[in-house]
Amino acid sequence: MAIARGGGDNGGMSERTPVERSILMRDAVPREVYDVVVDFDAYQRLFPEFKSVRVLDRRPPLVRAEFRVEVVLAVRYVLDLKCDPDALTVDWTFVEGEILVDSIGGWRFTQAAAGTQVDYRASVLVKAPLPGFIVRKATDALVAASVPNMFASIEREVRQRRGARGSEPSHSA
């Protein structure tokens, strides 16, 4: 999950419209992609900016997790994630954090003719000890780089897990 973006020049706080990105993951089944996204224990291996992820509470469909990320500054935040394996959706809300002071977003995984349509959206409020225009510029650059890399990491992991199982995708959702 990428650190999304920020905006206004309000004393180092930055908020903007949500980042929304979609990608077609060819030859992937929605459930395979969903399973990677909700495997929080794998984040440190999948995403270089994630230094640790700790599941604090798991009461399906809700998961509370603490994320420690290094992107220019060290960032710590806790999210409540509603993981719905039947609808193949993940939605999150912010609980607490440092630097990142609010976040909402989600994932949708739907079957497409050639694979899985992945829709990602995230909105964050960042408070950094820097002027707002610097926060905006840094978060915009990070998002531009991190979202495509995040999708690529997820796609790679889907292929690796399928290879470990020795199976082809079954196109049932």
C-alpha positions, 0 to 999 in steps of 0.5 A: 500500500502506497503512501498516497498524497497530500495538498494544501499549504497549511503549516506542513499539513497536506491533503488532496483528492484521493489517488485512484489507480487501476490496472489489469493483472493479466492471467490473474484470478481476483481471489489470488490478488486479494489473498496477496493484498491481505497477507500483511505478514508478507508486506515487508518482503513485498514492498521495500518501504515497509519496515514492519507490519504488525497485526494488532487485532484480527476479528473477521472481517476487521483487521487492525494493523500497525505499519512502519514505513520509510519514505523520506521520513519514518512513518508509523500508522495504524489502520482498521481494514475491513477485508471481505473475501466474498466481495473481494474488497478491502477498505481501510480507515485511519486509527492513529499515526505519526506524520500520517494523520489520516487515511482512507482507501480501499481495493477492489478485485474483479474478474475481467476478460484477460485477468483481474481488474484491480482498483486502488484508491487512497486519500491521506493527510500528512503532517510533516515538519516541512513547509506544505509545498515541500510535503506536496512535492515529496508525496506527489513524487513518492506516489508516482513511483510507489503505486506502479511498483506496488502493483508490480510487486503484487503481480510478481507475488501472485505469479510466484505463489501460483508457481509454488502451487504448480497450478494455472489460474482457475478463472472462477472468482 
